[in-house]
Amino acid sequence: MMERAAINGVRWLVAAITALMLGTPALAEDVAVAAAQSPGGVVAVALYIDGDGRVSYTVSRRGTAILDKSRLGFLFTDQAKIERDQMFVAATMRDEDGSWEQPWGEWRTIRNHFRELRARFQDKGAPGRRYDVVFRLYDDGVGFRYEFPEQAALKTANIADELTEFAFAQDGTAWWKPAFLWNREEYLYNKTPLAAVGTADTPVTIRLADGTHVALHEAALVDYSGMAVARTDGNTLRATLTPGAGRPKVVRSGAWHTPWRTLIIADDAAGLYMSHLMLNLNEPNKLGDVRWVKPGKFVGVWWNMIKGDWTWARGPRHGATTANVKRYIDFAAANGIGQVLVEGWNIGWDGQWFGNGNDMNFAQPTEDFDAKALAAYARSKGVALIGHHETGGAASHYEAQFDAAFKFAADHGERVVKTGYVTDAGQIERVEPDGTRLREWHEGQWMANHHVRVLEAAARYHVAIDSHEPIKGTGLQRTYPNWVAREGSRGMEYNAWGGKNPPEHEANLVFTRMLEGPMDFTPGVLSLTGQNDSAIQSTIAKQLALYVVLYSPVVMAADTPENYARYPGPFRFIRDVVTDWADTRVLNGAVGDYVTIARQDRHSADWYLGAVTDEEARTLSVKLDFLTPGVTYTAQIYRDAPDADYRTDKRHAIIIESRKVTAVDTLSLALAPGGGQAIRFVAPGKRK
């Protein structure tokens, strides 16, 4: 019934726009030409054309405006813009409702239920370019993109920028980080009025004046430049594309489409995280059977380098030696941790590698790293190595080694490779076939394509990728399930240095960066010290909670074996916690303040809970109704002691206890300043 009514509405609107084209004076202002609602009638979209032929759209939720009229269009470097003098041609709608299963993830099964509105526009006169604006409406948000068919009037699109607007209908508070600065995505989040947003990378998370929460981002970034947004006036943000090495920001030929521009819309912060819109707007798995992608934990020859105790380069303090790696393999095997990351194992780290990785060789170990012997030793212990490919920003140099590099990884039992794109100026080196050297931004069109080429090359050898200094996440792990994680947005390594992450950082990440997808945050530094024994702004209980709160299917126990030996009680949770989930529930949360998340193990009946706070002490009440009714669980609780405080020498104060609980119980979680709590709910019949 709803679809029939919507189609009838479109027919009426077609008649209205026809009258406008014939010059009917009464229709000289904005005219609605198409409209649709989400399957449950929650979210609605309408498209308009004004008297000058400008196309705009609106978004509302439960009858309340989210976006006022927001313009659409393009600027090109070599032809007239698409903005004025557009005409509406036709509109169609379709519904889809189905489910699909993730090979790994935070939820086993994802429902994909949407209504699609497709509206065709074209230039009124020459050159007569045609395009569709396609909206997919979900009850928790909307995605839309431009689709251009192959056409003589636009054989090649040299795009200078988009004119896509997001004109928010209310004031609000925004959490955002700056775009186009040298340090890629590694910036803390600003909290400002919506009207004070600068040029911001997405996602941008907004709490509107009426309490509605919105996350503005993009999905399925393929063969296109990443989208940032810049405020124009009032509460209006306009898309601004990442520059490329050439004059156009994007070059596309034939039939093409943009990524989806996305708005997740929810009553509260928790609702943003629970949305599956980002994943659903990506194409299904292109890799086929990916049972070779194995979630799990790892330790690594890493934190000592981050702190400056060891070096990546060869010399007296070289970390990636055969002896050191054997010790980490022994530690992993003894504690049921399946993998060991090794950085600095290959030729190329000596000298000025930072931002100049042309000496890196990803199939040639250093002379003090016996790759063949270590692979065999790891295999004998039931452990696998994780490789590391630091490009130093020399992406073309890396591409030239794809087959050699990933064959080496596969031959040495590496199921995962961590890539890196450290640069000294925020740009990547690209080398043309004629030897011309160009510089690309991390999120430009060329780099978006580069990351897909990495995934495809790695998949040929059954290797998964954990990207550091990455392009932002847009849900492509659905299409390429070997893209298991990425860094971005200041992970644990920043806690080793000056300018440490503040206590609010992780509660910001959950409702901003984590909306992109899995993050390799590298938690679990139980020593709570960085360089020169400087204090990390966290309690030890919070370090445990991060294993549940910040999701990644491959997650590091980042501290050293020596430090874990000092804290055997808390380390037990790191040993026990899993990394692959059947279900996820966000129990409460406020952006930048606190969050509690519960997750169910995909391979058992156990649940895990993590709660973190900012610099404020909090007591959170959580119902355990996510547990199976009628079943008594053993709750293994790791909580801040009453005197715990990230600002004092009581950062390590923790209480570890057990109690019996059921689904009808409610727990009171007392979180210290900078603190957290982690709980494992053990189902009966399991060894504890």
Summary of the structure (lengths in Angstrom):
residues: 688
radius of gyration: 25.9
end to end distance: 54.2
largest distance: 84.0
contacts: 2485
relative contact order: 0.09
helix: 20%
strand: 37%
